[in-house]
Amino acid sequence: MSRRLISLILSFILILGIPFNALSEKSSKIRIILNEEVIELENNAFLNQDGKLMYPLRDIAEKLGHSITWNGNQNITLSNGNSNIQLNIGKSIIVLNQKEIDLKTNIIAVDDKTFVPLSFLSDALDLVVGWDAKTQSLRINQIKKNNEDYFQSYVGVNNELNNYMELLHKYENFNGSILIAKKGNIILDKGYGFADIDQNIKNKTQTRFAIGSVTKQFTAMAIMQLDEKQMLNIEDKISKYLPDFPNGDGITIHNLLTHTSGLVNYTELPEFYVLESEDPKVEDVLNLIKDKPLEFEPGTQFKYCNTGYALLSEIIEKVSGVTFEEYLHENIFRPLNMKDTGVCYGKNKEIHHATAYSGHLDLIPVDDEILLSQAYGAGNMYSTVEDLYRWDRALDTEQLVKKEGLDRIFKGYIDMQGMGDYGYGWLIRDTELGKEIFHTGGTLGFSANIARYIDEDLTVIALTNKSGYDTMSLAYTLASITLGKGYTTPEPIKEIEIKDKTLYDNYVGEYVIFPGFTITITAEEAKIYAMVTGQDKYEIFPESEESYFYKIVKAKITFVKGEDGKVTSLILDQNGQNLTGIKMK
């Protein structure tokens, strides 16, 4: 079974997200959060006619200790001792320490006040910037200094790793952040692409991303801490803490941790995605499944189940007497100095910096709130690659739990049918690179992975603001590069021109992958489209006369001809799998 398939199983996957613009309600005033404090500006930020957010230069410059000098009517110099920035009203090109940077949007003056696009804050001032179009909120953070000893071992960017990631951004539209460390030395810690494409905001090493099911390892750690304090026992029946929960007398905490409970997975239910989210409660999602019969007897099978981890967060609250969010902050985030990690849409309505996207070569902003606000212990956290490295380092110590507890967390309890074993919030498997302990995560607009190659003392952390991204294969490839193994260099997909569009007529038809799952090919106005059962149709683009690729998702379709030259079938290549569809006569 492919690594990609495992990644999909471990993620919240919805093929199409909810379009962001459809849910956005623009307010008259932009809310500004600078270094976690809401601030008032003397001059309000505003959206220009192209939808670019323009920010008052003097307000942010003075708050961050920069001095401003006017050199004539149109020329401005910004300096703070470490940098010198020259900019001109009416132009998009600025000069930072003698290096030109194109902001893509012109700097303007309104009522004798200078306004700059968000790309100025990101590129020139090197700030971590997040724009939430739905709530009209702008979040700005200065880069924090990492004082821990293990951050002092940064040995500089590994050129081979960096070149690979640069090509991945260029050819496959990767947007995200990567941190790689080997034997205690950080060899790559860098952001790639955009946190917000429309606003030209760059991803940074401290950009916050939703991490989806990577949350599960934190939930599992919280349970293990409570077990160590004898506030609960892993083998307890969940009825001890949730007496009214159906089948609670037959399901243990261990079953919830290892996906062996038999409970229905609530994120697979269509009704979950239409729940009201004004005041979400874990009971709302549990009510969707509590009256449904078990899918199997607890402890007899493995089936990935987000319901189990939502229940675990409820048990944590019952036992500790505080909210799940408060428990994580006080017992994990604060002790590890994880200041950029938290619960999405929690007590203070904090969210990630990066805008959520769905797609592949073409990206569409999507609304992730309905999932992130109701994922609970199964996947409601945000973090950064640097904070997750703090977490990784702590897992080699007894700072959170004793060694006995760590050994239980990383023990394989259940065989996942050829995919390795599942521990407590982690997967454990043997690879050609040695033993790998990892977990992926995915939401409607984010993908994540933290992979630990134990035999090599190698950690790869990958976060991206793009749904369905194969972070599992990415981590494995980056580990292979680090260890001097072979890998495939990303290459551009080249679209060719089909001069004789009647070629498409031979492809039009219905192709059966298996009963109930078909791909319908149509041709309209000299373009060719593919429609999968239950989805909209999407244009596919020719790479050759027989092979076509999507831009909305990473997938290809190749048409197969018989001896008479007529098309008999197609092959769908997606997620490392080839599925054959037979053409109906």
C-alpha positions, 0 to 999 in steps of 0.5 A: 500500500502506498505511503500516499494512501496512508497519508489520506487515511490519517487526514481529514480529507474533503475533496472540495472545500468551502469557497472562502469568498462565499462565506466572507462578510467584510466589515468596515474596519480592519482588526489589527493584532500586533504581537498578540495585542489588538492595536488601534491605528491613527490611520486605518488600513484598507482594501484597495480596488484590487483587493490588496490590503494597504497598511499605514507605514508610519504606524507600523514603523514607529511601533517597531522602532524604525525611523522615517526620513522624507527625501523629497516629495516621493522618496522615503527612507526607513531605518532601524540600525540593522536595515535601510529601506528606500521606497518611492510613492507610486512604485512597487520596487523598494531597495532593502540594504541595496537589494531590490525587492518587487512588492507587486503592488505600488506604494501610495499616498492618501491625504499625505499619509503613506500606505504600503501593501502587506508584502512590505511587512513580510518582505522588507520588515521580515514580519510574520503576517497573516490575513483573515479575509473572512473576519477582516483581521490582520495578525502581525508578529515579529520573529522571535529569537530562539534561545534554546541550545538545540536552536544554536546548532543551526549549521546553515541551509543545506543547499541540496535540500533547499534546491529541492524545495525551491523546485517544488514551489516552482513546479508543484506550487508548494507553499509552506515551511520546512525544518530538518534536523540531523543528530541535533543539528538543524540543516534546514529551517525555512519558509517557501511560497506564500502564506497568502497568495493574493496579498503576496505574504511570504511563509516564514519559519514562524508562520502558524499552520493548522496541523490537523491530526498531528494534534493526536500526539498531543492528546495522547501525551495529555492522557499519558500524563494523567495516567502517570499521575494516577488520575486515570488508567489507560485500561479504564472503560470510558463509561467511568468518565462518560457514563451516558455514552452508549457502549461505554462499558465495552470501550477502553481509553486504550481503544480510543488511543489506538483506533480500535473502538469500533465507533463511527468516524464523525468526520466521514458523515456529511451532516458534520459539515453542516453543523452550526459553529457559533458556539461549538461543543464536543457534544454536538459531534458526539451526538452524530454518532452516539446512537449508531451501532459499533462497526466492530467489536472493540479491540478486534480491528483497526479503523482510523477514527477521529471520534475516539480522539474527540472523546479523549479530549472530553475525558481530559476535561472531565479528569483535569477540571479544565478545558482541553485548551487550558490543559495543553497550554499549562502542561505542554505548550508553556513548559516547552516554550511553544508560544506559537502553538494553540487551539484554533478558534479557542478561548481567544479565537486565535487562528493560524497565520496562513490562508487555507487553500485547496487545489494543486497548480490552481489554488482556491482559498477555502473556509476551514473554520467548521472543521477546525472549530469542531475537531477537538482532540482529533485535530484542532491545533495550529503550530509552527515548524520551530515549535514542533521541533521543540516538541520533538526535542522534548520527546527525547527527555523526561520533561513531559512524562517519564521514560516508561510513559514514552515507551508506551506512547511509541509502542506499536499496538495494532497492525494497520494492515501493511501500513505499519503499527499504531501507537498512541497518536503515532505510527511506527513502521520500518522503512529503507531509511530505518525505523520511522515514527510519524503522523500526518495531518490534514484539514480542508486547507492544510497538510502537515507531517512530523517524521522521526527517523530514530535510527538516524536521529533525523527529524523532518517537519513539513507544514503547508497551507494546502489541502491533501498535500502528500507530506508523507512522501515529501518527508520521506524524500527529504530524509532520503536527500539528507541521508544521501539516498536517491530521489527524483528531482521535481520537473515542470509539467508542460502543456502542449497544444492539440491542433486537431481538437477532433482528437477529443471525440475519440475520448468522450464517454463514460469509464467505469473504475468499479461499480458506482465509480465512473469518470465521464469525459466530455469535450466542449468548445475545444476543451476536454473535461473529466467528471468523477462520480459525485463531483463537478467536472474539471478541465484537463490539460494535454501533456501529450495526445494521450496523457492529460493532467489536472490543475485543481488536483495532482492527478493525470489521466492517460487514454489507452487505445486498442489495435483499431485505434479506438479508445478502450480505457483510461488510467487515472494516476493519483496518490501513487496509484493507477486505477483503470476505467473501462470505456462503456460502449 
